[in-house]
Amino acid sequence: MRREALDELLIQLARLHHLADRHELSEQAARDALAVDPQSTSAHFFLGLALTGSGRHHDAESALLDGLRIDPDDDSLLYAYASLLHRVGHLDKAGRVVRRALALDPEDEDAHRLLSVILTER
């Protein structure tokens, strides 16, 4: 199997486990995808989500920031990072990050909702 196809298959597996709230399985699939392609921003994204879901916020932050080092303009990674920051109470930084995501994708309804919640809580 080609590396790209294997990476995509593992990312889809991570996504499916994430949707089913199977955080450990999602984490393993994302880590397997990163072993195939360490530059995969999608794998970093799903690893960050899995770790967030498992309550491992520091590790989640590292995974999301690793992805953002690869592509600083990935609006999905930015939104996930802003959500994590909001979850751990870093409202000012979460607001800055979600605004950056919205600058890249002004139509992102989830990011608009998150910004509204952040502004209400500050």
C-alpha positions in Angstrom: 0.0 0.0 0.0 1.3 3.5 -0.8 2.3 5.6 2.2 -0.2 8.3 1.3 -3.1 5.8 1.2 -2.0 4.2 4.5 -1.7 7.6 6.1 -5.2 8.6 4.9 -6.7 5.3 6.1 -5.2 5.7 9.5 -6.4 9.3 9.7 -9.9 8.2 8.8 -9.7 5.5 11.5 -8.6 8.1 14.0 -11.6 10.2 12.9 -14.1 7.4 13.3 -12.8 6.5 16.8 -13.0 10.2 17.7 -16.6 10.4 16.6 -17.4 7.4 18.7 -15.5 8.9 21.8 -13.0 6.0 21.7 -10.1 8.3 22.7 -7.4 5.7 23.2 -8.1 4.1 19.8 -8.2 7.4 18.1 -4.9 8.4 19.7 -3.3 5.1 18.6 -4.5 5.5 15.0 -3.3 9.1 14.9 0.1 8.1 16.3 0.3 5.3 13.7 -0.5 7.9 11.0 2.3 10.1 12.3 4.7 7.2 12.1 3.9 7.0 8.4 3.9 10.7 7.8 5.3 12.9 10.7 4.3 16.0 8.7 0.6 15.1 8.6 -1.4 18.0 10.1 -4.5 15.9 10.1 -2.8 13.3 12.2 -1.6 16.0 14.6 -5.2 17.4 14.7 -6.8 14.0 15.6 -4.0 13.3 18.1 -4.8 16.6 19.8 -8.5 15.8 19.9 -7.9 12.4 21.3 -5.6 13.7 24.0 -8.1 16.5 24.8 -10.9 13.9 25.1 -8.7 11.8 27.5 -8.1 14.9 29.6 -4.4 15.0 28.8 -4.4 18.7 28.0 -0.7 19.4 28.1 0.0 16.5 25.7 -2.9 17.7 23.5 -1.4 21.2 23.4 1.9 19.8 22.3 0.3 17.8 19.5 -1.7 20.7 18.2 1.3 23.1 18.4 3.4 20.5 16.5 0.8 20.6 13.8 0.7 24.3 13.7 4.5 24.4 13.4 4.0 22.5 10.1 1.1 24.6 8.9 0.5 27.8 10.9 -2.5 28.6 8.8 -4.4 25.4 9.4 -7.8 26.7 10.6 -8.9 23.3 11.9 -5.8 23.1 14.1 -6.2 26.7 15.2 -9.9 26.0 16.2 -8.9 22.9 18.1 -6.2 24.8 19.9 -8.5 27.6 20.7 -11.1 25.1 22.1 -8.4 23.5 24.2 -7.3 26.9 25.6 -10.9 27.7 26.4 -11.4 24.4 28.1 -8.4 25.0 30.4 -9.4 28.6 31.1 -6.9 30.6 29.0 -9.6 32.8 27.6 -7.5 35.7 26.3 -5.2 33.4 24.4 -8.2 31.3 23.2 -9.8 34.5 21.9 -6.7 35.5 19.9 -6.3 32.0 18.4 -9.9 31.6 17.4 -9.8 35.1 15.8 -6.9 33.9 13.8 -8.9 30.8 12.7 -11.8 33.1 11.7 -9.5 35.3 9.7 -8.6 32.2 7.6 -12.2 30.9 7.4 -14.7 33.6 8.1 -17.6 31.2 7.5 -16.6 28.8 10.3 -19.8 28.7 12.5 -18.1 26.6 15.2 -15.3 29.2 15.5 -17.9 32.0 15.7 -19.8 30.2 18.5 -16.5 29.6 20.4 -15.6 33.3 20.1 -19.0 34.3 21.4 -18.7 31.9 24.4 -15.2 33.2 25.1 -16.3 36.9 25.0 -19.2 36.1 27.3 -17.0 34.4 29.8 -14.3 37.1 30.0 
